[in-house]
Amino acid sequence: MTDVAGVAYDAVVLAGGRAARLGGASKAGLVVDGARLLDRALEASTRARAVVVVGPPELAESLPGPAAGEPGPRLVLTQEDPPFGGPVAGVAAGLRAVPASSAPWVLLLAVDVPHAAEAIGFLERTVSREPVDGAYLVRDGRPQWLVGLYRRAALDRVLGEIQVDGAAMRRLVGGLPCTEVPDPAGWSDDIDTPADAARLGAAAEAARFDATADGPARGTDDDRKDPR
C-alpha cells in the first residue's frame, strides 16, 4: 500500500457490537448509498498495510478475498474473547491479530461511520505534521475516538496498563497527546438508532429496527462512544 504523507499504518475495524438500539440488526450489513457499512469501512482502509476486522465469525463470508499481487494476508478477521467485551477489548484483539511487521501507526475505525473515508487524508496529514500520538475527529464537541489514527506503540503501552474488558475508549486514548480534528461536515456521524439510520440513509437487509428502544443495553457497542 502507498504511504501518504509519510505515514505507514495498519487498520483495525470494529464490527462486532450488539446494535441493541437497532433491534440487533448487524451494523456491518447496513447499506448506505448502495454499499454495506463493512465495505465502506474497508474502502476507508485502502491505504493501510494490513486490515483487521474485529467481529463475529459469520462476517468471514462477507469479506473479499486476497487481491492479486498482495505479498501476504492483508485482511484478517478476529474477535475479542469473550465476545462483546467493548471497544477497547476489540482494539486489543485487533492489534494482536495484525500480521508480523506491523506499521508504526494504526487507523481505528468503527464500522457504523459511513462517511469516515472522507476524513482519512486529514488524519494522515495531521499526524505527519505534529508531534502527537494520534488524531481523531470531533464534531460539535463530541470526540469520535473510532475515526482516529494513533501511534501503535502508544496504544500498546496503555493497553498493558488497563483492564480492557468493558473499558471505554477514553481510558485508552483520552490521556494520549492527540490532535482533535474538527468535523463540521459530519464525517464522524454514526448509526446507533433508527433515527440515525434514517438520517444517514441506511437500510438493513432485514429491517428489524425497534423504534421504541430508548437506550443501549449494558455492554453494547454504544459504549465505545462514551467519553468517560
Secondary structure, DSSP 4 states (H G I P E B T S, - for coil): ---BTTB-EEEEEE-----GGGTT--GGG-EETTEEHHHHHHHHTTT-SSEEEES-GGGGGGSPPPPTT-SS--EEEE--SSSS--HHHHHHHHHHHSPSS--SEEEEEETT-TTGGGGHHHHHHHHHHS--SEEEEEETTEEEEEEEEEEHHHHHHHHTTS--TT--HHHHHTTS-EEEEE-TT-TT----SHHHHHHTTEE-SS----TT--SPPTTSGGGGG---
